Amino acid sequence: MSQVEIRFGTDGWRGVIDEDFNEANVRLVARAVAAYLHEAKPSGRGVLVGYDHRLRSEVFARVAAEELARCGLPTVLSDRALSSPALSFAVYHRKAQGGVMITASHNPPQFNGFKFKANYGGSALPEITERIEAHLQRILAGESADSHSPAELRVENLTAEYLQHLRTLVDLSRIVDAGWKVVTDAMHGSGAGYLPALLQGGRTRVTAIREHRDTQFGGVNPEPIASNLSLLIETVRHEGADIGIALDGDADRVGAVDEQGSFVDSHRIFAIILYHLVQRRGWRGRVVKTVSTTNMIDALCQRFGLPLTVTPIGFKYICENMLQGDVLIGGEESGGIGIQHHLPERDGVLMGLMLLEAMTLSGKRLSELVQEIFDLVGEHHYGRIDLHLEREEMPAARQRIAQTEAREIAGLPVQKIDRMDGTKFLFGNGAWLLLRASGTEPVVRVYAEATSPEWVQKLLNAGEELVRGKK
């Protein structure tokens, strides 16, 4: 058998469709998942399989489901495309041993991916994916697997129970009766229809865009960032809407647009929801954020006396903390946010509902909720650039990032250097710059936060010069 390079990154295995991500390799990874489940025997029974709107996702999901059943695991295949959080909830709610989600989330359309969701209804922790990879390597080496009698494969609706659960997590009747004008943007992803269905039946009115399946995602990556949301911004302004809510390709991440048509990034959404849960809901608990996430969270935690944990990048680290049971909210820079009483999982649909609940209970529009945070912790602005390098440039760039001891950047004195994940420079006034090389592709990401957009841009420019060795 020819060797294939299959590695689980921050959240599953991703590859180019019909190159490394093909039916044969999906079957191999499904077989490795089956071997792991037979060996580890996590509590629960069987496996659930779901898929998103990407090219051939339903085909890959059918292949995975058939292989899992052939390997002796009772398997349920979703009867339709669904969001990753919906699949995770079904795993937890139905007490399955695990779940397979065929999705490449927010990545470009030529990619697809294979995510394993553990029996707790969240991303597989690193030790789980390491064991799956070890089984895969043994399979590739030709080792014979234990024989199991084929099990049943059924096709069922895995979405309805998730939507019903969401109704219990927010004051939906008040939101629906509040009379908001909402624009929802599914970005052609598998969260299409969820928010319009949940928000129907009252005075609130919903205009839904990019709901239909388009395997090319209308020519933009299904990632809810400002550069991909021009249609949502235009629609909010045209409709005179109070808010626009965008979901990524598998609806586990969120972005928003306020009533003025201004993009509201995940950092501000995280801060608004944290403030809302503590101040209006009266919730308490530990807060978890990744190292690339806003210092507004630190300031709010200090104000409310909440313990804060900072992790490397990847929601699996937040999930690991949430499994300890004392986490109020956890979030990351890329738009993934999760809360207690739900799952150890990020959920874009629920975060959209939380924004609407914050608006409803406060009587404030989204721009006013942002200002409410700024009034408490000061203005914070954020930016990120992805530097696409040649593969041969990456070793030198990695070395520069790892070894730099810069004491001044863009005229700002460096107060501290943090190397938890990449190299993060901390300045006065809550400003910071983070340089982080991808582990799977020739990309270096440069992140910055400061008190003004101008300072953010200065820091991003200086970060690029450091990465490219120009300074």
Backbone torsions as a table, in degrees:
resi	resn	phi	psi	omega
1	MET	NA	131.6	-178.7
2	SER	-69.1	145.7	-178.8
3	GLN	-75.4	138.8	175.0
4	VAL	-124.1	148.7	-179.9
5	GLU	-97.3	103.3	-179.4
6	ILE	-126.0	116.1	-179.4
7	ARG	-132.0	140.1	175.7
8	PHE	-87.0	122.9	-179.8
9	GLY	-91.1	-140.4	-176.9
10	THR	-64.4	-25.0	178.4
11	ASP	-157.2	68.6	174.6
12	GLY	103.7	-175.6	179.6
13	TRP	-100.6	134.7	179.4
14	ARG	-129.0	144.0	177.7
15	GLY	-157.6	171.7	179.4
16	VAL	-81.4	129.4	-176.2
17	ILE	-59.0	131.9	178.0
18	ASP	69.1	4.4	167.2
19	GLU	-104.7	-100.4	176.3
20	ASP	-77.5	-29.3	177.8
21	PHE	-91.8	90.6	-179.0
22	ASN	-133.4	174.1	-175.1
23	GLU	-60.7	-39.8	-179.0
24	ALA	-62.6	-43.6	-178.7
25	ASN	-72.7	-34.1	174.8
26	VAL	-62.1	-40.5	178.8
27	ARG	-62.9	-40.7	179.0
28	LEU	-62.9	-44.6	-178.9
29	VAL	-67.6	-38.7	176.3
30	ALA	-61.1	-39.5	178.2
31	ARG	-64.4	-38.9	177.8
32	ALA	-66.6	-38.9	175.7
33	VAL	-61.5	-43.7	179.2
34	ALA	-60.9	-43.6	179.5
35	ALA	-62.3	-41.6	177.5
36	TYR	-61.0	-46.3	-176.7
37	LEU	-66.2	-38.2	177.6
38	HIS	-65.8	-35.8	-178.7
39	GLU	-77.9	-48.0	-174.3
40	ALA	-78.8	-29.1	179.7
41	LYS	50.0	54.7	174.8
42	PRO	-63.8	154.9	-178.9
43	SER	-61.3	151.1	-179.0
44	GLY	115.2	179.7	-178.9
45	ARG	-138.2	123.2	171.6
46	GLY	79.7	-177.1	-174.7
47	VAL	-132.5	143.3	173.9
48	LEU	-108.2	144.5	-178.4
49	VAL	-128.1	128.1	177.9
50	GLY	-129.8	174.4	-177.1
51	TYR	-157.3	158.8	-179.3
52	ASP	-102.1	-160.8	-175.5
53	HIS	-92.3	7.0	-176.8
54	ARG	-67.9	166.3	178.8
55	LEU	-56.2	121.9	174.3
56	ARG	65.3	16.4	179.1
57	SER	-58.9	-40.3	-179.6
58	GLU	-64.8	-31.8	178.0
59	VAL	-68.8	-47.7	179.3
60	PHE	-63.0	-37.3	179.0
61	ALA	-65.5	-41.8	178.0
62	ARG	-62.2	-42.9	178.5
63	VAL	-60.8	-46.4	179.9
64	ALA	-62.2	-44.6	-179.0
65	ALA	-63.0	-43.0	179.6
66	GLU	-62.9	-39.9	-179.3
67	GLU	-69.2	-41.1	178.1
68	LEU	-61.8	-43.9	178.2
69	ALA	-65.6	-40.4	179.1
70	ARG	-61.6	-30.6	179.7
71	CYS	-85.9	11.3	171.8
72	GLY	92.4	15.0	179.2
73	LEU	-107.6	119.5	174.6
74	PRO	-55.2	128.7	-170.0
75	THR	-129.8	138.0	173.9
76	VAL	-118.3	123.9	177.7
77	LEU	-100.5	132.1	178.2
78	SER	-60.7	141.9	-179.9
79	ASP	-83.4	1.4	-179.0
80	ARG	-159.9	165.1	172.9
81	ALA	-62.4	145.2	-179.8
82	LEU	-148.8	168.8	-179.8
83	SER	-79.2	158.7	175.3
84	SER	-61.0	-43.7	177.1
85	PRO	-61.9	-32.9	177.4
86	ALA	-64.7	-41.2	177.3
87	LEU	-65.4	-44.0	179.2
88	SER	-60.7	-42.7	179.5
89	PHE	-64.3	-40.8	179.3
90	ALA	-61.9	-39.7	177.2
91	VAL	-58.8	-48.7	-178.5
92	TYR	-68.2	-47.0	-175.2
93	HIS	-65.5	-39.1	-177.9
94	ARG	-90.0	1.4	179.2
95	LYS	56.4	49.2	175.0
96	ALA	-84.1	162.7	177.0
97	GLN	-74.9	-21.9	180.0
98	GLY	175.4	179.4	179.7
99	GLY	-144.2	149.9	175.2
100	VAL	-115.4	127.4	177.5
101	MET	-118.2	121.1	176.6
102	ILE	-89.4	105.8	-178.7
103	THR	-165.4	148.5	167.5
104	ALA	-113.0	21.0	170.4
105	SER	55.9	-113.6	-173.8
106	HIS	-100.3	7.3	-174.4
107	ASN	-77.3	166.2	-178.7
108	PRO	-57.2	158.6	-170.7
109	PRO	-66.0	-18.6	179.4
110	GLN	-75.0	-9.8	-178.2
111	PHE	-98.6	152.0	163.6
112	ASN	-137.0	173.0	-174.5
113	GLY	-152.7	166.9	-177.0
114	PHE	-131.3	111.0	178.7
115	LYS	-111.6	139.2	174.1
116	PHE	-105.6	126.6	177.3
117	LYS	-105.2	127.2	-176.6
118	ALA	-78.2	173.1	-172.4
119	ASN	-66.7	-14.1	177.0
120	TYR	-83.4	-1.4	177.4
121	GLY	81.9	42.1	178.7
122	GLY	-155.7	177.2	-178.5
123	SER	-58.1	143.1	176.9
124	ALA	-63.3	133.4	176.8
125	LEU	-71.0	159.1	-176.7
126	PRO	-53.2	-37.7	-179.0
127	GLU	-66.6	-28.2	177.5
128	ILE	-72.8	-47.9	-178.9
129	THR	-65.6	-32.3	176.4
130	GLU	-63.1	-39.4	179.3
131	ARG	-69.9	-37.5	176.5
132	ILE	-64.0	-44.2	178.3
133	GLU	-61.0	-39.3	179.4
134	ALA	-63.0	-42.0	176.3
135	HIS	-63.5	-39.0	179.4
136	LEU	-61.6	-44.0	-179.9
137	GLN	-63.2	-36.5	177.3
138	ARG	-67.2	-37.8	177.5
139	ILE	-63.9	-44.8	-179.8
140	LEU	-64.8	-29.6	179.3
141	ALA	-78.7	-3.8	175.7
142	GLY	92.6	8.6	178.4
143	GLU	-68.6	138.2	-179.0
144	SER	-80.4	136.6	-179.7
145	ALA	-88.7	158.6	175.0
146	ASP	-60.7	144.1	-178.7
147	SER	-86.6	137.2	177.2
148	HIS	-135.6	144.2	177.4
149	SER	-68.8	139.5	178.9
150	PRO	-56.5	146.1	-179.6
151	ALA	-112.1	173.6	-176.7
152	GLU	-72.3	142.2	171.8
153	LEU	-119.7	120.1	179.5
154	ARG	-119.3	157.8	175.5
155	VAL	-116.2	124.1	-175.7
156	GLU	-143.2	165.7	173.5
157	ASN	-80.5	118.7	179.8
158	LEU	-106.7	6.2	-172.3
159	THR	-97.4	-37.4	-170.3
160	ALA	-58.7	-41.3	-176.8
161	GLU	-66.5	-32.8	178.1
162	TYR	-67.2	-48.3	-179.3
163	LEU	-62.1	-37.0	177.8
164	GLN	-65.2	-39.4	178.7
165	HIS	-63.9	-41.1	-179.9
166	LEU	-58.3	-34.2	-179.5
167	ARG	-61.3	-24.6	-178.1
168	THR	-86.5	-10.0	-172.9
169	LEU	-95.8	-15.1	178.4
170	VAL	-133.2	164.5	177.4
171	ASP	-83.5	75.1	-170.8
172	LEU	-64.4	-36.9	-178.1
173	SER	-62.1	-39.6	178.7
174	ARG	-69.2	-38.5	178.0
175	ILE	-62.5	-46.6	-176.9
176	VAL	-65.5	-32.2	-178.5
177	ASP	-91.7	0.5	-174.2
178	ALA	-76.0	-17.2	178.1
179	GLY	80.1	21.9	177.3
180	TRP	-70.5	151.4	169.4
181	LYS	-104.4	115.7	-171.6
182	VAL	-119.2	136.6	170.0
183	VAL	-111.1	125.6	176.9
184	THR	-109.3	140.3	-177.7
185	ASP	-128.1	105.0	-179.6
186	ALA	-81.0	-6.4	-179.6
187	MET	52.4	34.3	-179.3
188	HIS	64.8	16.7	-176.6
189	GLY	-92.4	-176.2	-172.6
190	SER	-83.0	2.0	171.0
191	GLY	-88.2	8.1	179.9
192	ALA	-56.7	133.8	175.4
193	GLY	89.6	-17.8	-174.3
194	TYR	-65.7	-56.8	-178.3
195	LEU	-64.8	-44.0	176.9
196	PRO	-57.9	-38.0	179.5
197	ALA	-67.9	-40.5	-177.8
198	LEU	-71.2	-29.5	-172.5
199	LEU	-97.3	6.4	-177.9
200	GLN	-83.7	161.2	171.2
201	GLY	100.6	5.2	179.9
202	GLY	-142.0	-154.4	-177.4
203	ARG	-79.8	-22.0	178.0
204	THR	-68.0	136.1	-176.7
205	ARG	-115.9	137.0	-176.3
206	VAL	-119.3	130.3	167.7
207	THR	-109.1	120.3	-176.1
208	ALA	-106.1	129.8	178.9
209	ILE	-123.0	159.0	179.5
210	ARG	49.4	48.5	-178.9
211	GLU	-88.4	-27.8	-173.0
212	HIS	-80.9	156.6	179.6
213	ARG	-70.3	129.2	174.7
214	ASP	-142.2	107.7	-173.8
215	THR	-68.4	-10.1	173.9
216	GLN	-102.1	1.1	175.2
217	PHE	54.4	37.5	176.6
218	GLY	64.2	17.8	177.1
219	GLY	88.1	3.1	174.8
220	VAL	-125.6	153.0	175.4
221	ASN	-66.1	139.8	-178.1
222	PRO	-78.3	58.8	178.2
223	GLU	-117.8	125.1	-172.8
224	PRO	-80.5	67.5	175.1
225	ILE	-115.5	163.6	-169.8
226	ALA	-54.0	-43.0	-175.2
227	SER	-66.0	-18.0	-179.4
228	ASN	-102.5	1.3	-170.8
229	LEU	-116.5	27.8	-179.7
230	SER	-61.7	-36.5	178.6
231	LEU	-66.4	-40.6	177.7
232	LEU	-64.4	-45.5	179.1
233	ILE	-59.5	-45.9	179.7
234	GLU	-62.6	-41.1	-178.1
235	THR	-68.9	-40.8	177.8
236	VAL	-59.1	-44.7	-180.0
237	ARG	-67.1	-43.0	-178.4
238	HIS	-64.8	-39.9	-176.8
239	GLU	-84.1	-9.9	-173.7
240	GLY	63.0	38.1	-174.4
241	ALA	-76.8	160.6	178.4
242	ASP	-86.1	-25.5	-177.7
243	ILE	-162.6	148.5	169.0
244	GLY	-118.9	135.2	-178.4
245	ILE	-122.7	124.0	-178.5
246	ALA	-115.2	142.6	177.1
247	LEU	-117.4	151.7	176.4
248	ASP	-83.3	-172.7	-170.5
249	GLY	-59.3	-30.5	176.9
250	ASP	-119.1	16.1	168.8
251	ALA	61.9	28.2	172.9
252	ASP	-100.4	-2.2	178.7
253	ARG	-126.0	157.7	-174.3
254	VAL	-135.2	149.2	168.5
255	GLY	-138.5	163.8	-177.3
256	ALA	-145.5	161.3	176.9
257	VAL	-130.6	132.2	-179.1
258	ASP	-83.9	-179.5	-173.2
259	GLU	-67.2	-14.8	177.5
260	GLN	-92.2	-2.3	-178.1
261	GLY	85.8	16.5	178.4
262	SER	-92.9	136.7	179.4
263	PHE	-68.7	137.2	175.9
264	VAL	-116.2	112.1	-172.2
265	ASP	-79.5	175.5	-174.3
266	SER	-65.7	-28.6	178.5
267	HIS	-62.9	-46.8	-179.6
268	ARG	-69.1	-36.2	177.4
269	ILE	-62.7	-46.0	177.5
270	PHE	-56.0	-48.6	-178.5
271	ALA	-63.8	-42.9	179.8
272	ILE	-61.6	-44.6	-177.1
273	ILE	-70.5	-38.5	175.0
274	LEU	-59.5	-49.0	179.2
275	TYR	-59.5	-44.1	-179.1
276	HIS	-61.1	-46.2	-177.3
277	LEU	-64.9	-37.3	-178.7
278	VAL	-80.0	-49.0	-171.2
279	GLN	-79.3	-37.8	-175.4
280	ARG	-103.4	-32.3	179.4
281	ARG	-92.8	-19.9	-179.0
282	GLY	74.4	21.0	179.2
283	TRP	-80.1	152.4	176.5
284	ARG	-134.2	165.1	176.7
285	GLY	148.9	179.1	179.3
286	ARG	-78.3	148.1	178.3
287	VAL	-112.9	138.6	-179.5
288	VAL	-125.5	134.0	175.7
289	LYS	-140.0	155.7	174.5
290	THR	-82.1	163.6	-173.8
291	VAL	-65.1	-17.8	-179.5
292	SER	-95.4	13.3	-174.2
293	THR	-104.5	152.3	-171.4
294	THR	-50.4	145.6	172.9
295	ASN	-74.4	-7.5	173.7
296	MET	-58.9	-31.9	-179.6
297	ILE	-67.4	-42.3	177.5
298	ASP	-58.6	-45.5	-177.0
299	ALA	-65.6	-40.3	178.8
300	LEU	-66.8	-40.5	178.7
301	CYS	-62.4	-40.8	178.6
302	GLN	-64.4	-40.7	-178.7
303	ARG	-65.5	-39.3	-175.5
304	PHE	-96.2	-0.1	179.9
305	GLY	68.5	38.0	-179.2
306	LEU	-104.5	135.9	175.7
307	PRO	-68.2	141.2	-178.2
308	LEU	-120.9	134.0	174.6
309	THR	-116.8	131.3	178.1
310	VAL	-109.3	133.4	-175.9
311	THR	-122.9	165.9	167.4
312	PRO	-61.3	171.0	-178.8
313	ILE	-74.3	138.0	-178.2
314	GLY	128.4	125.5	-176.0
315	PHE	-66.3	-19.1	179.0
316	LYS	-58.9	-30.8	178.4
317	TYR	-72.7	-35.9	174.9
318	ILE	-67.0	-44.1	177.5
319	CYS	-55.1	-45.0	-179.7
320	GLU	-56.8	-41.7	177.2
321	ASN	-69.7	-40.2	-178.3
322	MET	-64.3	-29.9	179.6
323	LEU	-67.2	-16.9	177.1
324	GLN	-75.4	-14.6	168.5
325	GLY	91.6	0.2	-176.4
326	ASP	-117.2	17.5	-175.4
327	VAL	-95.3	125.9	175.7
328	LEU	-75.4	-49.2	-177.0
329	ILE	-155.2	146.3	174.8
330	GLY	-137.1	141.9	-177.1
331	GLY	-152.9	161.7	-178.4
332	GLU	-133.8	163.8	-176.9
333	GLU	-59.8	-31.8	-172.3
334	SER	-82.4	6.6	174.5
335	GLY	102.7	3.5	178.1
336	GLY	-91.6	120.8	-178.8
337	ILE	-135.9	136.3	176.7
338	GLY	-130.3	154.5	-178.8
339	ILE	-132.5	163.9	176.9
340	GLN	-66.3	165.0	-178.7
341	HIS	70.6	9.1	178.5
342	HIS	-126.0	-102.7	-177.8
343	LEU	-137.3	159.3	168.9
344	PRO	-79.5	61.1	-168.7
345	GLU	-153.3	145.5	174.2
346	ARG	-76.6	151.7	-175.0
347	ASP	-153.0	106.1	-178.0
348	GLY	-67.4	-38.0	-179.3
349	VAL	-65.0	-46.9	179.1
350	LEU	-62.6	-38.3	179.9
351	MET	-68.1	-33.8	173.4
352	GLY	-61.9	-42.9	177.2
353	LEU	-64.9	-37.2	179.0
354	MET	-64.3	-39.6	175.8
355	LEU	-61.3	-43.2	179.3
356	LEU	-65.7	-36.9	177.4
357	GLU	-66.4	-40.8	177.9
358	ALA	-60.7	-41.7	176.8
359	MET	-63.5	-42.8	-175.1
360	THR	-68.0	-45.5	-176.7
361	LEU	-75.2	-25.1	-180.0
362	SER	-94.3	-21.5	-173.6
363	GLY	73.6	15.0	-176.9
364	LYS	-108.5	147.9	172.7
365	ARG	-79.9	172.3	-172.2
366	LEU	-62.3	-41.2	179.8
367	SER	-62.3	-33.9	178.8
368	GLU	-72.0	-32.1	175.9
369	LEU	-68.1	-38.1	175.0
370	VAL	-62.1	-45.9	-179.1
371	GLN	-63.9	-34.4	177.3
372	GLU	-58.6	-41.6	177.5
373	ILE	-67.6	-45.4	179.8
374	PHE	-59.9	-37.8	179.7
375	ASP	-62.8	-29.3	-179.3
376	LEU	-84.0	-42.2	-168.8
377	VAL	-121.6	1.2	-177.4
378	GLY	88.6	163.0	-179.0
379	GLU	-71.1	136.6	175.5
380	HIS	-131.5	130.1	176.7
381	HIS	-125.7	151.0	-170.1
382	TYR	-138.3	151.6	173.9
383	GLY	-154.0	159.0	177.8
384	ARG	-147.1	139.7	170.9
385	ILE	-127.7	145.4	177.2
386	ASP	-107.7	115.2	-179.0
387	LEU	-92.2	113.3	179.9
388	HIS	-91.1	111.4	-176.9
389	LEU	-105.1	166.1	169.2
390	GLU	-73.9	149.0	-177.2
391	ARG	-56.6	-37.6	-178.1
392	GLU	-70.8	-15.0	178.0
393	GLU	-84.1	-18.3	-171.8
394	MET	-64.0	-43.8	-178.9
395	PRO	-57.2	-44.2	179.4
396	ALA	-66.3	-39.1	179.1
397	ALA	-64.6	-42.7	178.3
398	ARG	-60.6	-41.2	-179.7
399	GLN	-65.0	-42.4	178.9
400	ARG	-61.6	-42.7	-179.4
401	ILE	-64.2	-44.5	-175.3
402	ALA	-71.2	-29.2	-171.3
403	GLN	-105.5	-9.8	-176.5
404	THR	-61.1	137.9	176.6
405	GLU	-125.2	33.8	-176.6
406	ALA	-51.9	132.0	179.1
407	ARG	-100.9	-11.2	177.6
408	GLU	-146.9	134.4	179.6
409	ILE	-136.4	129.4	-179.0
410	ALA	52.8	33.0	178.8
411	GLY	82.8	-1.7	-179.8
412	LEU	-100.2	130.7	176.7
413	PRO	-68.9	135.2	178.5
414	VAL	-80.9	123.3	-179.5
415	GLN	-89.6	-29.6	-176.8
416	LYS	-160.2	148.7	172.7
417	ILE	-117.7	126.3	-178.7
418	ASP	-113.6	124.2	-179.2
419	ARG	-113.6	32.9	177.5
420	MET	-58.0	-44.5	-178.3
421	ASP	-154.2	98.1	-169.4
422	GLY	83.7	-157.9	178.0
423	THR	-124.8	119.3	-177.0
424	LYS	-115.2	123.9	177.5
425	PHE	-98.7	127.2	180.0
426	LEU	-107.8	129.8	-179.4
427	PHE	-114.6	179.3	174.3
428	GLY	-71.9	168.3	175.6
429	ASN	67.9	17.5	178.6
430	GLY	77.4	6.2	179.8
431	ALA	-79.4	150.3	177.1
432	TRP	-155.1	160.0	177.4
433	LEU	-136.3	130.6	-179.4
434	LEU	-123.4	130.3	175.0
435	LEU	-114.1	125.9	-176.7
436	ARG	-144.5	122.0	177.9
437	ALA	-84.7	137.4	175.5
438	SER	-66.5	145.9	177.1
439	GLY	-87.7	-10.6	-173.4
440	THR	-121.5	-12.2	-177.3
441	GLU	-146.0	160.4	-177.9
442	PRO	-77.7	66.0	-177.2
443	VAL	-133.9	137.1	169.3
444	VAL	-116.8	126.6	179.5
445	ARG	-98.3	135.8	-180.0
446	VAL	-118.7	119.4	-177.4
447	TYR	-117.0	145.9	176.5
448	ALA	-150.5	149.4	173.4
449	GLU	-137.1	140.4	179.4
450	ALA	-158.1	-177.4	-175.4
451	THR	-83.9	-6.0	178.3
452	SER	-149.3	154.7	176.8
453	PRO	-60.1	-32.6	-178.8
454	GLU	-64.9	-42.4	179.2
455	TRP	-70.2	-34.4	175.1
456	VAL	-58.4	-46.4	-178.8
457	GLN	-64.3	-39.8	177.5
458	LYS	-60.4	-42.9	-179.6
459	LEU	-67.9	-40.3	178.0
460	LEU	-62.4	-43.3	179.4
461	ASN	-62.4	-43.8	179.5
462	ALA	-65.4	-37.0	178.0
463	GLY	-64.3	-41.6	177.4
464	GLU	-61.4	-41.5	178.8
465	GLU	-62.6	-39.4	177.4
466	LEU	-63.2	-44.0	-178.9
467	VAL	-63.2	-42.4	-175.8
468	ARG	-84.6	-1.4	177.3
469	GLY	74.1	27.7	-178.9
470	LYS	-90.8	-3.2	-177.1
471	LYS	-137.5	NA	NA
